Amino acid sequence: MFREARPGDFEQIIRLYRQLQPDDPVLMDGSDTAAFHQILSSPGLHLFVLELDGVVVATTYLNVIPNITRSASPYAVIENVVVEESQRGTGLGKQIMAGTLRAAWDAGCYKAMLMTGSRKPATHAFYRACGFSADAKTGYVARPS
């Protein structure tokens, strides 16, 4: 079942995020829980999950951003796309991505963007199969020094 995340989903989502970023530190100060609740309560921010037999097996994070150009149509940024390692290649990724894009289009977004740091050909093939093009834009990332 594709749905918005609920407060009780935190631990299952964190489990998936650890598969995505295994080197991230485990936070003991509660800041991750606070950020999670802020996301759940913020308009335009949507944390989605795909649930299978009561277990969260995939997640995406959709940010709908107001915009002045393009007839004041918002745009979307999708982050933290994760499918349970043991379930990859079964179609769950395409299923959660289809729901995420549907939510972006329902919000009136004129485009949806995402970036990946993966160099794996399978990751890029997955995003192309979901309707994304690597040829439309060039992405740059800046980080604090």
Salt bridges, closest charged atoms under 4 A:
GLU4 OE2 - HIS46 ND1 2.91
ASP9 OD2 - ARG3 NH1 2.69
GLU51 OE2 - ARG3 NH2 3.38
GLU84 OE1 - ARG15 NH1 2.33
